[in-house]
């Protein structure tokens, strides 16, 4: 079989052998435009504290689904996953607590002349109550959940230097996972994913973004490791590894200088799980 042909045994995606190999690189290093047509309305999406680039999400959608695949995002934000699916000929359903983010997603779709995907304003802990979620099985869950109370903290580094040190929580809702403490967040995330798995087809995948917190004397704060451990407790969910997204658009800042080592975190983890039958 040629590297430039799709193997007929491939039921996961429609990539050629050459494309498959490239998609297996462990580090994705990007610098996506933030202005102009290639920014995919970044000026609107950036009203969210941590919007994911549709271009990056589209790469993941292409690997973990086939054309006409169906994707769920239980933490939809400003709709990066939904935009990626529209661009790649897939359908998607998004859920988020914030009506403000839903409105931004609608504005982005209008700007890009894309038909909006179903977007539910509601709590992802109640997926069973949404007919759009229960109507048909999903091939992929692709999501970027809040990272405990990371965004609710005051900012340091480049943001502080620019006079933007105020906290930027996703919402003010007490139901927002982004307003929970570390351990409470892990339990709530496990609850959401357990509910979502009921609508993920066997051998479908869960792909989840996360970012570590700076360590403290009390805990290592490697959130990617703690999320993996928490989700591995769910029956029928197999951890398959991770990829690292290196975001070159983030500036470096001399944290700790000249006294101590404090890492600049220019990367996020993309955790990959498979739903076993």
Secondary structure by P-SEA (a helix, b strand, c coil): ccccccccccccccccaaaaaaaaccbbbbbccccccccccccccccccccccaaaaaaaaaaaccccbbbbbccccccaaaaaaaaacccbbbbcccaaaaaaaaaaaaaacccccccccccccccccccccccccccccccccccccccccccccccccccccccccccccccccccccaaaaaaaaaaaaaaaaaaccccbbbbbbbcccccccccccaaaaaaaaaaaaccccccccbbbbbcccccccccccccbbbbbcccccbbbbbbcc
